Structure formats: structure tokens, C-alpha cells
Amino acid sequence: MDFVNTTFDELRGLLRNRYSTKWNRYDSEVIPMWVADMDLGVDESIVSAIDDASRNFGLGYPSQSLMDELNSSFSRLYARKFNGKIDQTLTVATTDVVQTIYIAISTFSEEGDGVIVQTPIYPPFLSTPKILKRNAVENRLKVDDDGYHFDIDDFYAKASDPKNKIALLCSPHNPTGMVMSRELLLEVSKICAETDTLMIVDEIHGQIIFGDTFTSISAIDTDADYIVCTSATKAYNIAGTRCAVAAFSSKGVMDKFDAIPFHLRGMPSNIGVVAAIAAWDHADPWLSRVLDHLNHNRSVLRSFTERSELFTIPKNSRATYLAWLRFVDDSQPWKVLLDKAKVGCSPGIDFGESGNYHARMNLATTTATLEEALNRIEKYL
Ligand SMILES: Cc1ncc(COP(=O)(O)O)c(C=O)c1O
């Protein structure tokens, strides 16, 4: 696909099909820029791995050796890209990252306990504790002219409260694009070790970084207990294949997590497993082309904010393909974006109270489509 010139009409012809939730949520004239799927297809290595499994009797129950391949592909990726130290024997496959978070919160806390989250935040970080009858304890990000910053003093105060058992971190951060530095992660993990707070670290956007370095918690020398949750689904655009990985800081933590019966937990499909292995082992050239393109779209958006006063974006956003738009005088901008401009962004309020005045825009589309969305916004808002 031509990432730059493919028009909205052409994309709609390709993507408004029986499969896509992103492209079927709104009327056909709406440009869908909400859920974190990319409009950019997938790498051939993934297509051919799925094709191979389908044609070569690979759709039965997965073999143990295939699951071992998944774990070793994952730990190789982390070593290669992040200097991460993933012990293959301390990993468990799940169907998706949010499922991992559900299992971890229900295993490592009791009803009424607190789960510390950095708001504004990816909505399941708020809904999961609530559904499990825990409290999502807000450690609100600080915001200044540069963008969003972790509030370490407030975090320390909250982690020191014995009711708060878990720190649920999104690193890098959705929706603000904040990247946690090694120094910050060291500080956070030191606090968690001191206060006996389990770190659940969602690193799903770890490979989608622009002009910065992603630090995995697995690359930090720490006494804190942690669980890394990630998958290939965001970076390689395969969210429908359902396969994720959880990696643990120790056997004790893993055994506790693993006590949830396997049938209750579910497990990924062969399709998900082969897709993830192909992505991690073979799709880096594709990813690098996509990252260049996303960076281009980020600069298109940035130029727009330099000439239009409709909204601003955090300057220090250096991760994810999601842009966090702040509108000056409309507390619910997602409504006019949809009703007037026919651009379907995610409502800021879904990310917590500090999401008022915001909308989240997914930039992982073609440049022509992004430009059409921005033209409509300029014309109709
Ligand atoms: C931070 C974060 N975690 C998890 C997910 C969802 O992952 P999964 O489909 O594996 O649950 C997303 C999807 O957008 C996300 O942004």
C-alpha cells in the first residue's frame, strides 16, 4: 500500500469490510481515528506464517514446542532491542494484554485494594480495577508547556498506603506518548520495592518510539516484583490474532499468576502464536518503514498545530501512534469532531476526568487520510 497517497475513499474500500471494528463503528463518511488499529496492512512474513499454518495442518491444538518458540522469540526480541532480561522459563502466554492485567489484578490484590494508575490513561486501566471491585487510585500526570510528566512525589505517597497493592504502569504511555526514562523507572521501582507494591507494566507500545529510547522494566536491576505485559499486536498491527505474553520477575510471582486454571485463563490460538513469532523474528524491515511513516504523520499534525489554534498536542510525546489533542474551549471536543467534521476520535473523558477538553486521534493511517481529517477539522470547527 502507498502509505502516503492512498485516499480516504480508497482506504474505506479496502477496510470497511466484515472484519474491522474500527471501520464499521461509524457511518461511511466518518474517518475512523479511534481504536488502536493501523490502516497500513501487515507484513508479508506474517501473512505467510498464517497461510502456512492454515495449509499445513497447523490449526489443531498448539504443540508445546510452538509455545516454547513464542517465548524464545519474545525473549530474543527484548534482548536485541531493549537489552531486556527475559527469562524464557518465566513467561506465560495469554490471549491479550488486558486479559493479563485482569488476571494479575485479581491474583495479587483483594476487593477494596487500590491499583495506582497515571491518568489520563488507556480506559481499561480504569475499568478493570472497577469491575474487579478494586479502586483505581489516580496518580495524575503533571502537565506543563512541554507535555506530561510523572508525579513521583504523589506516586510515593500513594504507594506508601498499604491499601494500594499494585502500580499499573503504561510504558510508554497511552494516550500522552510520555516515555519513562531509565532514571525514572529506577526511582519508581525503588519505591515499589520499598513499599511492597507489585508493578504491572504494559509495554505494548514499547517499539513505537520516535527520537527517544524505550526502557523496559526487564532491563532494570530491581528488587521489586513485576509483570511485563506485551504483545506484537500494536507494533505489527495484528490485534485480531489474539496472542500476548506475560513475563515475571521471579518464579514466585509467576506461580501465583499461573494458579488461575488454564481453562479459565484461555490460551492464544495457533494463528496468534505464529503471527507473533513471524512479527518478532522477521517483520523489523516492515516496522521500520511504518515508523518512518508514522513519524511523518506526526510532523503533519505538528505543522497543523503550528498554524491552527484549534488544539494543541504535548511537545514531549515520543511514543505510540496516538495523538492527545487538547482543545481550548470545548470540554467535549470529540462530539463536534464527529458531528461536524465527521472525524471519529476517542472521547478524552474515557481516559479519566483529566481527559475533558481532549480527544485521542489515531495517526496510523495514510497521510492523505490524515490530511483530509485535518482539512475537515479546520473547515467545520
Ligand atoms: C496500552 C494498551 N494496552 C493494551 C491494549 C490492548 O491490547 P490487547 O488487545 O492485547 O488487550 C492497548 C490497545 O490499544 C493499549 O493501548
The ligand as a Gaussian input file, in Angstrom:
#p B3LYP/6-31G(d) Opt

LIG

0 1
 C       -1.711000       0.439000      26.424000
 C       -2.532000      -0.644000      25.795000
 N       -2.618000      -1.836000      26.394000
 C       -3.353000      -2.834000      25.866000
 C       -4.037000      -2.664000      24.691000
 C       -4.892000      -3.752000      24.154000
 O       -4.162000      -4.876000      23.949000
 P       -4.882000      -6.279000      23.877000
 O       -5.803000      -6.248000      22.688000
 O       -3.742000      -7.217000      23.719000
 O       -5.607000      -6.451000      25.164000
 C       -3.973000      -1.438000      24.027000
 C       -4.744000      -1.223000      22.800000
 O       -4.870000      -0.178000      22.280000
 C       -3.199000      -0.403000      24.593000
 O       -3.098000       0.784000      24.001000

